[in-house]
């Protein structure tokens, strides 16, 4: 069993050692792109939810304010709902600014995908031992 584990470790080391610098850079770039895409999807979902809340506020808040004279409970609900609506509106604006900034950063980022690799292998140029 120990010999089998050593053989597996040796094969894994050979496979990883065979990766070129460009392949390692590509893998790192792909991982970063995936992380950015997931973050952008989450932000888009959040902005959509905040927009739905803000749209609901346009309908609910005036009705609560108009009815607030009916009871102290309705007046309190109107006050709390007003705070929620203000927070949703501010959060939506902030999230849209973040999306705009991210889009601007993505457009101005240099294209490193076409840059030549510094060496064909991690050991290129190293003396043979």
PyMOL commands that place a pseudoatom at each C-alpha (Angstrom):
pseudoatom trace, name=CA, resn=UNK, resi=1, chain=A, elem=C, hetatm=0, pos=[0.000, 0.000, 0.000]
pseudoatom trace, name=CA, resn=UNK, resi=2, chain=A, elem=C, hetatm=0, pos=[2.836, 2.407, 0.842]
pseudoatom trace, name=CA, resn=UNK, resi=3, chain=A, elem=C, hetatm=0, pos=[4.496, 1.692, -2.502]
pseudoatom trace, name=CA, resn=UNK, resi=4, chain=A, elem=C, hetatm=0, pos=[1.224, 2.446, -4.291]
pseudoatom trace, name=CA, resn=UNK, resi=5, chain=A, elem=C, hetatm=0, pos=[0.875, 5.755, -2.453]
pseudoatom trace, name=CA, resn=UNK, resi=6, chain=A, elem=C, hetatm=0, pos=[4.470, 6.683, -3.329]
pseudoatom trace, name=CA, resn=UNK, resi=7, chain=A, elem=C, hetatm=0, pos=[3.812, 5.817, -6.971]
pseudoatom trace, name=CA, resn=UNK, resi=8, chain=A, elem=C, hetatm=0, pos=[0.649, 7.968, -6.981]
pseudoatom trace, name=CA, resn=UNK, resi=9, chain=A, elem=C, hetatm=0, pos=[2.545, 10.863, -5.388]
pseudoatom trace, name=CA, resn=UNK, resi=10, chain=A, elem=C, hetatm=0, pos=[5.295, 10.518, -7.970]
pseudoatom trace, name=CA, resn=UNK, resi=11, chain=A, elem=C, hetatm=0, pos=[2.825, 10.559, -10.852]
pseudoatom trace, name=CA, resn=UNK, resi=12, chain=A, elem=C, hetatm=0, pos=[1.086, 13.627, -9.425]
pseudoatom trace, name=CA, resn=UNK, resi=13, chain=A, elem=C, hetatm=0, pos=[4.428, 15.418, -9.037]
pseudoatom trace, name=CA, resn=UNK, resi=14, chain=A, elem=C, hetatm=0, pos=[5.360, 14.609, -12.630]
pseudoatom trace, name=CA, resn=UNK, resi=15, chain=A, elem=C, hetatm=0, pos=[1.999, 15.842, -13.893]
pseudoatom trace, name=CA, resn=UNK, resi=16, chain=A, elem=C, hetatm=0, pos=[2.258, 19.116, -12.001]
pseudoatom trace, name=CA, resn=UNK, resi=17, chain=A, elem=C, hetatm=0, pos=[5.891, 19.574, -12.968]
pseudoatom trace, name=CA, resn=UNK, resi=18, chain=A, elem=C, hetatm=0, pos=[4.992, 19.142, -16.629]
pseudoatom trace, name=CA, resn=UNK, resi=19, chain=A, elem=C, hetatm=0, pos=[2.762, 22.242, -16.593]
pseudoatom trace, name=CA, resn=UNK, resi=20, chain=A, elem=C, hetatm=0, pos=[4.261, 25.160, -18.449]
pseudoatom trace, name=CA, resn=UNK, resi=21, chain=A, elem=C, hetatm=0, pos=[4.375, 28.614, -16.944]
pseudoatom trace, name=CA, resn=UNK, resi=22, chain=A, elem=C, hetatm=0, pos=[1.701, 29.676, -19.421]
pseudoatom trace, name=CA, resn=UNK, resi=23, chain=A, elem=C, hetatm=0, pos=[-0.576, 26.827, -18.322]
pseudoatom trace, name=CA, resn=UNK, resi=24, chain=A, elem=C, hetatm=0, pos=[-0.178, 27.763, -14.673]
pseudoatom trace, name=CA, resn=UNK, resi=25, chain=A, elem=C, hetatm=0, pos=[-0.916, 31.420, -15.522]
pseudoatom trace, name=CA, resn=UNK, resi=26, chain=A, elem=C, hetatm=0, pos=[-3.964, 30.370, -17.546]
pseudoatom trace, name=CA, resn=UNK, resi=27, chain=A, elem=C, hetatm=0, pos=[-5.288, 28.261, -14.666]
pseudoatom trace, name=CA, resn=UNK, resi=28, chain=A, elem=C, hetatm=0, pos=[-4.834, 31.156, -12.240]
pseudoatom trace, name=CA, resn=UNK, resi=29, chain=A, elem=C, hetatm=0, pos=[-6.519, 33.557, -14.656]
pseudoatom trace, name=CA, resn=UNK, resi=30, chain=A, elem=C, hetatm=0, pos=[-9.444, 31.182, -15.147]
pseudoatom trace, name=CA, resn=UNK, resi=31, chain=A, elem=C, hetatm=0, pos=[-9.877, 30.829, -11.387]
pseudoatom trace, name=CA, resn=UNK, resi=32, chain=A, elem=C, hetatm=0, pos=[-9.889, 34.616, -10.957]
pseudoatom trace, name=CA, resn=UNK, resi=33, chain=A, elem=C, hetatm=0, pos=[-12.390, 35.054, -13.813]
pseudoatom trace, name=CA, resn=UNK, resi=34, chain=A, elem=C, hetatm=0, pos=[-14.701, 32.470, -12.283]
pseudoatom trace, name=CA, resn=UNK, resi=35, chain=A, elem=C, hetatm=0, pos=[-14.546, 34.188, -8.896]
pseudoatom trace, name=CA, resn=UNK, resi=36, chain=A, elem=C, hetatm=0, pos=[-15.342, 37.549, -10.513]
pseudoatom trace, name=CA, resn=UNK, resi=37, chain=A, elem=C, hetatm=0, pos=[-18.257, 36.072, -12.478]
pseudoatom trace, name=CA, resn=UNK, resi=38, chain=A, elem=C, hetatm=0, pos=[-19.782, 34.558, -9.336]
pseudoatom trace, name=CA, resn=UNK, resi=39, chain=A, elem=C, hetatm=0, pos=[-19.407, 37.871, -7.495]
pseudoatom trace, name=CA, resn=UNK, resi=40, chain=A, elem=C, hetatm=0, pos=[-21.029, 39.773, -10.353]
pseudoatom trace, name=CA, resn=UNK, resi=41, chain=A, elem=C, hetatm=0, pos=[-23.944, 37.316, -10.490]
pseudoatom trace, name=CA, resn=UNK, resi=42, chain=A, elem=C, hetatm=0, pos=[-24.532, 37.727, -6.755]
pseudoatom trace, name=CA, resn=UNK, resi=43, chain=A, elem=C, hetatm=0, pos=[-24.401, 41.509, -7.078]
pseudoatom trace, name=CA, resn=UNK, resi=44, chain=A, elem=C, hetatm=0, pos=[-26.873, 41.436, -9.988]
pseudoatom trace, name=CA, resn=UNK, resi=45, chain=A, elem=C, hetatm=0, pos=[-29.266, 39.305, -7.946]
pseudoatom trace, name=CA, resn=UNK, resi=46, chain=A, elem=C, hetatm=0, pos=[-28.961, 41.686, -5.005]
pseudoatom trace, name=CA, resn=UNK, resi=47, chain=A, elem=C, hetatm=0, pos=[-29.589, 44.730, -7.201]
pseudoatom trace, name=CA, resn=UNK, resi=48, chain=A, elem=C, hetatm=0, pos=[-32.663, 43.023, -8.689]
pseudoatom trace, name=CA, resn=UNK, resi=49, chain=A, elem=C, hetatm=0, pos=[-34.059, 42.286, -5.240]
pseudoatom trace, name=CA, resn=UNK, resi=50, chain=A, elem=C, hetatm=0, pos=[-33.415, 45.846, -4.074]
pseudoatom trace, name=CA, resn=UNK, resi=51, chain=A, elem=C, hetatm=0, pos=[-35.147, 47.197, -7.182]
pseudoatom trace, name=CA, resn=UNK, resi=52, chain=A, elem=C, hetatm=0, pos=[-38.199, 45.043, -6.420]
pseudoatom trace, name=CA, resn=UNK, resi=53, chain=A, elem=C, hetatm=0, pos=[-38.288, 46.382, -2.869]
pseudoatom trace, name=CA, resn=UNK, resi=54, chain=A, elem=C, hetatm=0, pos=[-37.979, 49.964, -4.122]
pseudoatom trace, name=CA, resn=UNK, resi=55, chain=A, elem=C, hetatm=0, pos=[-40.765, 49.359, -6.661]
pseudoatom trace, name=CA, resn=UNK, resi=56, chain=A, elem=C, hetatm=0, pos=[-43.002, 47.982, -3.889]
pseudoatom trace, name=CA, resn=UNK, resi=57, chain=A, elem=C, hetatm=0, pos=[-42.248, 51.006, -1.760]
pseudoatom trace, name=CA, resn=UNK, resi=58, chain=A, elem=C, hetatm=0, pos=[-43.655, 53.293, -4.442]
pseudoatom trace, name=CA, resn=UNK, resi=59, chain=A, elem=C, hetatm=0, pos=[-47.016, 51.579, -3.975]
pseudoatom trace, name=CA, resn=UNK, resi=60, chain=A, elem=C, hetatm=0, pos=[-47.054, 50.678, -0.270]
pseudoatom trace, name=CA, resn=UNK, resi=61, chain=A, elem=C, hetatm=0, pos=[-45.513, 53.742, 1.360]
pseudoatom trace, name=CA, resn=UNK, resi=62, chain=A, elem=C, hetatm=0, pos=[-48.078, 56.304, 0.103]
pseudoatom trace, name=CA, resn=UNK, resi=63, chain=A, elem=C, hetatm=0, pos=[-50.911, 54.012, 1.218]
pseudoatom trace, name=CA, resn=UNK, resi=64, chain=A, elem=C, hetatm=0, pos=[-49.390, 53.614, 4.684]
pseudoatom trace, name=CA, resn=UNK, resi=65, chain=A, elem=C, hetatm=0, pos=[-48.784, 57.350, 5.037]
pseudoatom trace, name=CA, resn=UNK, resi=66, chain=A, elem=C, hetatm=0, pos=[-52.358, 58.114, 3.946]
pseudoatom trace, name=CA, resn=UNK, resi=67, chain=A, elem=C, hetatm=0, pos=[-53.707, 55.594, 6.467]
pseudoatom trace, name=CA, resn=UNK, resi=68, chain=A, elem=C, hetatm=0, pos=[-51.364, 56.524, 9.321]
pseudoatom trace, name=CA, resn=UNK, resi=69, chain=A, elem=C, hetatm=0, pos=[-53.999, 58.680, 10.988]
pseudoatom trace, name=CA, resn=UNK, resi=70, chain=A, elem=C, hetatm=0, pos=[-56.196, 55.619, 11.501]
pseudoatom trace, name=CA, resn=UNK, resi=71, chain=A, elem=C, hetatm=0, pos=[-54.102, 54.132, 14.291]
pseudoatom trace, name=CA, resn=UNK, resi=72, chain=A, elem=C, hetatm=0, pos=[-50.736, 54.437, 16.002]
pseudoatom trace, name=CA, resn=UNK, resi=73, chain=A, elem=C, hetatm=0, pos=[-49.829, 50.965, 14.687]
pseudoatom trace, name=CA, resn=UNK, resi=74, chain=A, elem=C, hetatm=0, pos=[-50.299, 52.015, 11.082]
pseudoatom trace, name=CA, resn=UNK, resi=75, chain=A, elem=C, hetatm=0, pos=[-48.330, 55.200, 11.751]
pseudoatom trace, name=CA, resn=UNK, resi=76, chain=A, elem=C, hetatm=0, pos=[-45.477, 53.134, 13.222]
pseudoatom trace, name=CA, resn=UNK, resi=77, chain=A, elem=C, hetatm=0, pos=[-45.597, 50.757, 10.241]
pseudoatom trace, name=CA, resn=UNK, resi=78, chain=A, elem=C, hetatm=0, pos=[-45.430, 53.736, 7.883]
pseudoatom trace, name=CA, resn=UNK, resi=79, chain=A, elem=C, hetatm=0, pos=[-42.372, 55.033, 9.720]
pseudoatom trace, name=CA, resn=UNK, resi=80, chain=A, elem=C, hetatm=0, pos=[-40.576, 51.672, 9.645]
pseudoatom trace, name=CA, resn=UNK, resi=81, chain=A, elem=C, hetatm=0, pos=[-41.529, 51.068, 6.031]
pseudoatom trace, name=CA, resn=UNK, resi=82, chain=A, elem=C, hetatm=0, pos=[-40.181, 54.504, 5.144]
pseudoatom trace, name=CA, resn=UNK, resi=83, chain=A, elem=C, hetatm=0, pos=[-36.818, 53.564, 6.662]
pseudoatom trace, name=CA, resn=UNK, resi=84, chain=A, elem=C, hetatm=0, pos=[-36.782, 50.251, 4.781]
pseudoatom trace, name=CA, resn=UNK, resi=85, chain=A, elem=C, hetatm=0, pos=[-37.621, 52.023, 1.533]
pseudoatom trace, name=CA, resn=UNK, resi=86, chain=A, elem=C, hetatm=0, pos=[-34.917, 54.628, 2.052]
pseudoatom trace, name=CA, resn=UNK, resi=87, chain=A, elem=C, hetatm=0, pos=[-32.356, 51.904, 2.800]
pseudoatom trace, name=CA, resn=UNK, resi=88, chain=A, elem=C, hetatm=0, pos=[-33.376, 49.887, -0.273]
pseudoatom trace, name=CA, resn=UNK, resi=89, chain=A, elem=C, hetatm=0, pos=[-33.126, 52.946, -2.507]
pseudoatom trace, name=CA, resn=UNK, resi=90, chain=A, elem=C, hetatm=0, pos=[-29.700, 53.867, -1.139]
pseudoatom trace, name=CA, resn=UNK, resi=91, chain=A, elem=C, hetatm=0, pos=[-28.444, 50.274, -1.409]
pseudoatom trace, name=CA, resn=UNK, resi=92, chain=A, elem=C, hetatm=0, pos=[-29.673, 49.999, -4.998]
pseudoatom trace, name=CA, resn=UNK, resi=93, chain=A, elem=C, hetatm=0, pos=[-27.867, 53.204, -5.932]
pseudoatom trace, name=CA, resn=UNK, resi=94, chain=A, elem=C, hetatm=0, pos=[-24.661, 52.045, -4.260]
pseudoatom trace, name=CA, resn=UNK, resi=95, chain=A, elem=C, hetatm=0, pos=[-24.799, 48.613, -5.894]
pseudoatom trace, name=CA, resn=UNK, resi=96, chain=A, elem=C, hetatm=0, pos=[-25.361, 50.183, -9.316]
pseudoatom trace, name=CA, resn=UNK, resi=97, chain=A, elem=C, hetatm=0, pos=[-22.312, 52.384, -8.753]
pseudoatom trace, name=CA, resn=UNK, resi=98, chain=A, elem=C, hetatm=0, pos=[-20.264, 49.291, -7.890]
pseudoatom trace, name=CA, resn=UNK, resi=99, chain=A, elem=C, hetatm=0, pos=[-21.471, 47.551, -11.052]
pseudoatom trace, name=CA, resn=UNK, resi=100, chain=A, elem=C, hetatm=0, pos=[-20.568, 50.603, -13.129]
pseudoatom trace, name=CA, resn=UNK, resi=101, chain=A, elem=C, hetatm=0, pos=[-17.125, 50.783, -11.533]
pseudoatom trace, name=CA, resn=UNK, resi=102, chain=A, elem=C, hetatm=0, pos=[-16.533, 47.070, -12.106]
pseudoatom trace, name=CA, resn=UNK, resi=103, chain=A, elem=C, hetatm=0, pos=[-17.576, 47.386, -15.739]
pseudoatom trace, name=CA, resn=UNK, resi=104, chain=A, elem=C, hetatm=0, pos=[-15.186, 50.322, -16.138]
pseudoatom trace, name=CA, resn=UNK, resi=105, chain=A, elem=C, hetatm=0, pos=[-12.349, 48.392, -14.511]
pseudoatom trace, name=CA, resn=UNK, resi=106, chain=A, elem=C, hetatm=0, pos=[-12.964, 45.358, -16.706]
pseudoatom trace, name=CA, resn=UNK, resi=107, chain=A, elem=C, hetatm=0, pos=[-12.916, 47.533, -19.825]
pseudoatom trace, name=CA, resn=UNK, resi=108, chain=A, elem=C, hetatm=0, pos=[-9.655, 49.229, -18.858]
pseudoatom trace, name=CA, resn=UNK, resi=109, chain=A, elem=C, hetatm=0, pos=[-7.851, 46.082, -17.661]
pseudoatom trace, name=CA, resn=UNK, resi=110, chain=A, elem=C, hetatm=0, pos=[-4.901, 45.105, -19.836]
pseudoatom trace, name=CA, resn=UNK, resi=111, chain=A, elem=C, hetatm=0, pos=[-5.211, 41.945, -21.913]
pseudoatom trace, name=CA, resn=UNK, resi=112, chain=A, elem=C, hetatm=0, pos=[-2.684, 39.533, -20.452]
pseudoatom trace, name=CA, resn=UNK, resi=113, chain=A, elem=C, hetatm=0, pos=[-4.009, 36.462, -22.238]
pseudoatom trace, name=CA, resn=UNK, resi=114, chain=A, elem=C, hetatm=0, pos=[-1.927, 37.158, -25.330]
pseudoatom trace, name=CA, resn=UNK, resi=115, chain=A, elem=C, hetatm=0, pos=[1.286, 37.947, -23.441]
pseudoatom trace, name=CA, resn=UNK, resi=116, chain=A, elem=C, hetatm=0, pos=[4.062, 35.474, -24.249]
pseudoatom trace, name=CA, resn=UNK, resi=117, chain=A, elem=C, hetatm=0, pos=[5.143, 33.100, -21.503]
pseudoatom trace, name=CA, resn=UNK, resi=118, chain=A, elem=C, hetatm=0, pos=[8.455, 33.870, -19.864]
pseudoatom trace, name=CA, resn=UNK, resi=119, chain=A, elem=C, hetatm=0, pos=[9.576, 30.269, -20.240]
pseudoatom trace, name=CA, resn=UNK, resi=120, chain=A, elem=C, hetatm=0, pos=[8.154, 27.125, -21.749]
pseudoatom trace, name=CA, resn=UNK, resi=121, chain=A, elem=C, hetatm=0, pos=[8.605, 25.180, -18.512]
pseudoatom trace, name=CA, resn=UNK, resi=122, chain=A, elem=C, hetatm=0, pos=[9.260, 26.156, -14.918]
pseudoatom trace, name=CA, resn=UNK, resi=123, chain=A, elem=C, hetatm=0, pos=[12.807, 24.845, -15.254]
pseudoatom trace, name=CA, resn=UNK, resi=124, chain=A, elem=C, hetatm=0, pos=[13.676, 26.351, -18.636]
pseudoatom trace, name=CA, resn=UNK, resi=125, chain=A, elem=C, hetatm=0, pos=[17.120, 27.778, -18.571]
pseudoatom trace, name=CA, resn=UNK, resi=126, chain=A, elem=C, hetatm=0, pos=[18.041, 25.914, -15.397]
pseudoatom trace, name=CA, resn=UNK, resi=127, chain=A, elem=C, hetatm=0, pos=[21.281, 23.983, -15.577]
pseudoatom trace, name=CA, resn=UNK, resi=128, chain=A, elem=C, hetatm=0, pos=[20.960, 20.232, -16.017]
pseudoatom trace, name=CA, resn=UNK, resi=129, chain=A, elem=C, hetatm=0, pos=[22.074, 18.357, -12.959]
for i in range(1, 129): cmd.bond("trace and resi %d" % i, "trace and resi %d" % (i + 1))
show_as sticks, trace
zoom trace
